[in-house]
Amino acid sequence: MEGSHLRRRSRVLLALTSLLAGLVLFCWLSLPEPVITGPDLSRLPALQTGDWLFRLGHSADSRLVQQMGGGDYSHIGMVVATEPRVLVVHATTDDDPQRLNQVLVSTLEDFLQPVLARHFAVARPGFLNARQKQAAAQMLVEAIGAPFVLEVRSEPHRYCTTLLADAIKAQDPGFEPAWTRLDNPLYRGDVLFPSAFADYPGVTWLYRF
C-alpha cells in the first residue's frame, strides 16, 4: 500500500511540474516583443554643417569596435546639410541593405534610428571655421558611393573615421587624431577609432543620449 501511495504521489508531482513548466513557457511566448525606442529628435539643438554625429550600435561588431577603441561610440558621421533637412555622410557596411559597404548619405532620422543607435551624441569641432567645415562637408559629398575599406593606416583605407579625418585634414593640416595600434589576427597596424574624435581638443558636446 505504501509503495502504491508513493507512486501515485510521484505521478501527481510530475503532472504538476509539467503543468507549471507549460504555464511558464506559455507566458514567456506570450510576452510582447521588446520595443526599441529612441530619443525625441525635436529636442536636439540646431545642427550646423560640419557637426559630428556619434552613435553606438547594438551589433557585436559595434561592441567590438567600442571595446578595441575605448570610449562610448562605435560609429561617426558628419552633417553635410541642414536644409531642407539634416543630411549625414558616413562610411558604413550595412546601414542600407541596398547599398552595402560604401559611403552613404543618410537623413538624420535614418542615421539615428533606434535599431542602429543604442546611444548617440552630437559634437561641434570648434577648431574649424565655417569655411573649413563647408569644404570638408563637400569632400564627403563627393565621396558618396565610394567603397568602404577597413584597413590599417599603412594600407589604402576608407571607413567612418578615416573618411572624416581625410576631409578635415585637407582643410586643417594640423588635424592629428590619435590612431590606436592593434596587434591581433585580424589587424596588425594603426586603426582610427571614434574615440580619437571624441577626445580631440577643441570639441564642444551639444547633446548626448
JOJO-V491808 format. One record per backbone hydrogen bond with DSSP energy under -1.0 kcal/mol. NH is the residue of the N-H (numbers start at 1). CO is the residue of the C=O. E is the energy in kcal/mol with one decimal. If there is no record, write none. Layout:
# JOJO-V491808
((NH,CO,E) (NH,CO,E))
This chain:
# JOJO-V491808
((5,1,-2.5) (6,2,-2.1) (7,3,-2.1) (8,4,-2.3) (9,5,-2.3) (10,6,-2.2) (11,7,-2.3) (12,8,-2.3) (13,9,-2.5) (14,10,-2.4) (15,11,-2.4) (16,12,-2.6) (17,13,-2.4) (18,14,-2.4) (19,15,-2.4) (20,16,-2.6) (21,17,-2.4) (22,18,-2.3) (23,19,-2.3) (24,20,-2.5) (25,21,-2.4) (26,22,-2.5) (27,23,-2.7) (28,24,-2.3) (29,25,-2.6) (30,26,-1.6) (43,40,-2.1) (44,41,-1.5) (50,79,-2.9) (51,48,-2.1) (52,123,-3.2) (53,77,-2.6) (54,121,-2.7) (55,75,-1.9) (56,119,-2.7) (63,59,-2.0) (64,60,-2.3) (65,61,-2.5) (66,62,-2.4) (67,63,-2.5) (68,64,-2.7) (69,65,-2.5) (70,66,-1.9) (74,55,-2.4) (75,55,-1.6) (77,53,-2.0) (78,89,-2.2) (79,51,-2.6) (80,87,-2.4) (81,87,-1.1) (87,81,-2.3) (88,106,-3.2) (89,78,-2.5) (90,104,-2.1) (92,102,-2.2) (99,96,-2.1) (101,93,-2.4) (102,92,-1.7) (103,146,-2.2) (104,90,-3.4) (106,88,-3.2) (108,86,-1.7) (111,107,-2.6) (112,108,-2.1) (113,110,-1.0) (116,113,-2.5) (117,113,-1.9) (118,56,-3.5) (119,56,-1.2) (121,54,-2.0) (122,207,-2.6) (123,52,-2.5) (124,204,-2.9) (126,124,-1.2) (126,202,-2.3) (128,125,-1.5) (133,129,-2.4) (134,130,-2.2) (135,131,-2.3) (136,132,-2.5) (137,133,-2.4) (138,134,-2.1) (139,135,-1.8) (140,136,-1.7) (141,137,-2.2) (142,138,-2.1) (144,141,-1.3) (145,103,-2.4) (146,143,-2.6) (148,101,-1.8) (149,158,-3.2) (153,190,-2.2) (155,152,-1.9) (158,149,-3.3) (163,159,-2.7) (164,160,-1.2) (165,161,-2.9) (166,162,-2.5) (167,163,-1.3) (168,164,-2.6) (169,165,-2.8) (170,166,-1.4) (171,168,-1.2) (172,168,-2.5) (175,172,-2.6) (180,191,-3.3) (182,189,-3.1) (184,187,-2.4) (189,182,-2.0) (191,180,-2.8) (196,193,-1.8) (198,194,-2.2) (199,195,-2.1) (200,197,-1.1) (204,124,-2.6) (206,122,-2.8) (207,122,-1.5) (209,120,-3.2))
